[in-house]
């Protein structure tokens, strides 16, 4: 399986999320909001039950790189970036805040590509599961990026362009992983840390801040969907 094709499909999620923001598609944004909760449940399950165990099985030093991946995303999104959260931004921001948010997210989305490529380097089974984990949070990611740019006074074209850059960074992550020895060796472990951070530290706090029953039900639905998807992938004979 060609990991770049899967990265291209994942990148399309960034564009769809950004498009929903610039076109003010309220119904689409409401649906994408549920993707946030669903993705959190699916991603945590993939990271803890598939990616981290496999990374540790392959390399004894994997736990170090799992923690490094986790800390790298925290540094990029919540230390170097003064204001960032997943979901639509509704408060007015400065143009500089939009740019710093883009820089922080570019690192994260680069490692989305690393995750997809690393998964497929191990097996088609793991690659498909990681692709789905990445794709599910690409929609709210695109929403977050485009809305931050609009809140910073940027044009709709630049807002959509920033979402497209996130997708491009994902494809770059795939290409570099396939030719870079350090990423081949440690990409899976780093991806586990990045996935855990995005799910547990970015997405879960967002869904916990929303009232009502839909978000928690969708969150547990995402975790359940992981087990069903893994079963379907095994039945389909994806190796």
RAFEN-V64856 format. One line per field, one symbol per residue. ss: DSSP state (A for helix, B for strand, O for the rest). A space follows every 50 residues. Layout:
# RAFEN-V64856
ss: ???
This chain:
# RAFEN-V64856
ss: OOAAAAAAAAAAAAAAAAAAAAOOOAAAAAAAAAAAAAAAAAAAAAAAAA AAAAAAAAOOOAAAAAAAAAAAAAAAAAAOOOOOOOOOOOOOOOAAAAAA AAAAAAAAAAAAAAAAAAAAAAOAAAAAAAAAAAAAAAAAAAAAAAAAAA AOOOOAAAAAAAAAAAAAAAAAAAAAAOOOAAAAAAAAAAAAAAAAAAAA AAAAAAAAOOOOOAAAAAAAAAAAAAAAAAAAAAAOOOO
